[in-house]
């Protein structure tokens, strides 16, 4: 079951799509193919949103956090905003620190209006967003047809990332959902228990660009065994440029049928499991909030949300031995990520 609402802001019209299944309610927006809210029950059966959300529609345009939108044509930072395909250099927009490319540039998918169609069935509802990404000021080669299919069923949200191109390019799509399992933004995520199935990460340089594959084993960022997030936030962590966790985790033996990430809230007892076909996830603990007001009169504190940005390795096109995200004409881009919510007894 679903309903559609229209909201005007200036000359633009934004479409909200509210989807209801028995144990989950999800609201989408056509701007950025954004997820506005995900309502799931806590231990007492009370449904609350487990996503951060702005209190004003205009903040989704003005904000700098890419809050809950689709990221592309690439995710993360590309060093020196430069990459090569078949020995041909490409120079893309330098929209981060005046030297790097972040999330595909200022013309990225998170700030685009998508077309959509809805397939509504008894046990699930699918919302398919589509956007024709033409060569733009960001200077990525080729034209792409991007499709993002959200499927809502049971207590699950599945995202399928699809695309093609008219000429060789790089494509690395992700979702920038900010989770908070406390419900309605009651608490920071620091007391949550986190596990990530990864032995390696890509270390960051002083501008947060991934540059080198290194081992995670027996470091503070090793979440192979579950840890409470605040227990790894030592003084040394806050001395680092990222001021928290903002690291690409290279997943071990990727298997879509196995949860790669688990997050648990100790009070609401909500549990999130993440399944994906992507080989990498960037875990980000919301270290640099943009200060714009949130729902529920919540002060916009850091560490109020946590992102699991499943993707190909960011900057992989410039790191030997990693997936490069190069997509050629005639090839189909396809990955999927499943977010499954439960309550611990």
Secondary structure by P-SEA (a helix, b strand, c coil): cbbbbbbbcccbbbbbbbbbcccbbbbbbcccccccbbbbbccccbbbbcbbbbccaaaaaacccccccccccccccccccccccccbbbbccccccccccccccccccccbbbbbbbbbcccbbbbbbbbbccccccccccccbbbbbbbbcccbbbbbbbbccccbbbbbbbbbbbbbcccccccccccbbbbbcccbbbbbcccccccbbbbcccccccccccccccccccccccccccccccccccccccccccccbbbbbccccbbbbbbccccbbbbbccccccccccccccccccccccccccccccccccccccccccccccbbbbbbbbbbbbbcc
